[in-house]
Amino acid sequence: MPFASLGLAPALLRAVREQGFTAPTAIQTSAIPAIVRGADVWAAAPTGSGKTAAFALPLLQRLLDAPRPDGKRRPRVLVLVPTRELAAQVAEVFRGLAQHLPQPLKIAVIFGGVSINPQMMGLRGGADIVVATPGRLLDLVDHNALQLSHVAALVLDEADRLLDLGFADEL
C-alpha cells in the first residue's frame, strides 16, 4: 500500500518522499486513515516503526483540511512527551513533514530545565502545534502564556513513560 492511498495531500506526500519513506509501516497504515477521520487511536509499536509520522502526517492533514477559523494562530494540536529530547525529535518530524504545506505552521517546543522566558516569548503570536513536557506546559498555562481552548487533537507520546516518570498528577 503506498502513502498516496492513505488520503494525504500532495504536499505531505512530497515531504514523505523527501524524508526517504518508500512505503508506510504497519502502524502508519493502521493509524493514518483513522486519525485523518478524527477517530481516537491507541497504538503501540516498536522503536523505529514510524510512530511519530503515524500521528504527525494525519494531524498535519487535518490542519490542512480545517484552516484557522478566524485567521489567528492558536494551538490546535498538543503533543505531550516525557523528555526534552523527545520533544525536540517530535518537533523536527513535524517540521520536516510540514515543510511544503501551502500555509506555514508554527511548531512550539516546550520543556523544563531551561529558562521559561524564551519559551514565553516564542509563544507570542501563537503556535499551531505545541510539543511539550507536562510540567512546563502547565507552567506556561499558569503564566497565561499559552491557552489550550482550541486544541482539537491531543497526543500522549510514550504515555507509559509519562506515567513512569511521575507525570500522573499533571496528566
N, C-alpha and C positions, 0 to 999 in steps of 0.2 A: 504494500500500500504506500503510495507516495504522499509527501506532505500536501501536495495540491488537492488531494481528496479529503482533507480534514477541514475545509471551509475557511482557510486563511487567505487574507488579502495578498495581492501580488507583492506589495512592499515587504510583507513578512516573509513570503516565500523567497524573495531575493536575499533577504538577510539570512535566512536559513541556509541557502546555497553558499553564501559568502562565509558563513561560520563553518562550512565544511560538512554539514549534516547531509547525508545522502538519502536516508530513509528513516521514518520515525521508529523509535524504540517501542517496546510493548507498553510501557507506562504512558508514552506520548499518544499512541494510537487509542488507548482507552480514555485518557483524561481530556485531551484537547477538545473533541466534539462535545463532551458533556459540559465542560466549563464554558465553551462558546454558547451553548444553550442556556447557561445560567444555573446549571444544576450544582448541588453541593457534591464535593468529591472528597473521599477519604482514601488516600493511597499510600502504599509503602513499596519501595523498590530499592535495590542495592545502590551503593555509591557508584557514580559513573554511568547510571542508566538514563540520564537526561531528565531527572525530576524537575529541575528548575525550568528548563524550557517547556516541560509539560504543563506548568502553570503560567509561565510568562507569556508564551505565544497566544493562548486563548484570552488571557486578560488584556493583552495589547489589542487583540481583535475586537474585544468588547468595547474598549475605549475608542477605537476607530468607528465602530458601529453606533456609538452614542456620544457624539461630540459634547463638549461642555455646554450645559443647558443655558447658562447666562454669559458665557464667554469668560468667566472668571476661573482661574486656576485654583482648584481645591482638591485635596486628596480624595481620589475615588478608589484607589487600590492601596491596601495596607498589608504589608508582609512582615510578620513578626518572626524573628530569628533569635537563637540563643547567644550568638557571639558576634563581636565586631568584624571578625574575619569573614564569617558567613554573610553578614550584611553587605560587606564590600563585594563579595563574589556574586551575590544575587543581583545587586545593583548593576554590576558590569554585564551580566547576562541580559538584563532588561535593556541596558543602553545599546548593546550590540544588536539585539533583535529589533529595537525601535529606530535604528539609525536612518531608515529610508521612509519612515512614515511621513505623510504629507504635512502633518501638523506636529512640530517638535514637542516632545514631552519632557517635563522636568521631573527628575527622579532624585528624591532626597534620601540620604543615608544618615541614619540617626543611631548613635550608640554612646554608651557611657565610657568613662575612663579618660575623657578629654574635656576641655572646656565646653560648656554649653553655649557660650555666646556665639561662636562662629556658626553653630548649627541653627541657633535662633535667627541669625542674620540670613543664613541660607534659605530659610523658610519664608522670608519676606517675599512677597509676590506670589506665594503659594507653591504648590507642588502637585503633580498629577498622581505620582506613585511615591509612597513612603515605605522604605525598608528600614526596620528599626528593631532594636532590642527593647524588651518591655519596660525596664526601669527608666531609661532615658525618654522613651515615648511618653510615659506618664509625667515625667518632669516637664517636658515641653507643653503638654496639655495643661498642667498646673500653672505654668507661666503664661498661659494664653497665647503661646507662640504657634500652636497647632490646634486645629479644630477638626474633629473626625465625623461630623454630622453628614458629610456627603460620601463617606466610604460606602461603596457598593459591593466590594469584594475583599474578603479577609483570607489571608493565607497564614497558617501556622506551620512554618517550615521547621522540620525536625522537632515536632511537638513533644516527642518523648524526651529529648534533651532539654527543652524548655522546662519541663516539669522536673527532670533530674537535677537541673541547675538551680532549683529553688524559685522558679517564677510562678508557682501556683497562685499565690496571692495576687500578683499583677495580672495574670490571665483572668 
